[in-house]
């Protein structure tokens, strides 16, 4: 049985990954952490497991690697899309995947790492953009405002928080979401987040929309 610790400050991604992993008979999620502090506590409590840690937590990597090795655990880093991870960090990891990793690839990564192998997901943005016709089609159907809402959904924001950031009312956001669900073919915010994460073209567009929004509100 592979014992897993999920550490990510994006609640929706954490929930999506948990849903994928928990369906497998050889996987057991023993802890979920939304901060670096809780992550280090879980590493000490659940020794000999596999840690999936998001780079967005900004953990102290030297301390992280020392503790996981001392406790017989392994580390898989979940890197942000298009993030450049230093070679000195990659060399010490057991695995690394991008945030928009597909469920099947995430499972493959965990199982390989559990067997003592290394798994490094190679991101080829050009190839993915050329072949991801579904993601491109949905991206082109969404308006700039809808794309901003998608970006905030992926970040785990609630409707009230989204309304505040966009300077509107919560009911307006609910109306927008109904339209977004229709255009993407999903039924709720979790499915929307997972759909976005799994389609690199759409994920990149949402990330750009989110960055522009942060610049406007800064």
Secondary structure, 3 states (H helix, E strand, C coil): CEEEEEECCCHHHHHHHHHHHHCCCCEEEEEEECCHHHHHHHHHHCCCCEEEEEHHHCCCHHHHHHHHHHCCCEEEEEECCCCCCCHHHHCCCCEEEECCCCHHHHHHHHHHHHCCCCEECCCCHHHHHHHCHHHHHHHHHCCHHHHHHHHHHHCCCCHHHHHHHHCCCHHHHHHHHHHHHHHHCCCCHHHHHHHHHHCHHHHHHHHHHHHHHHHHHC
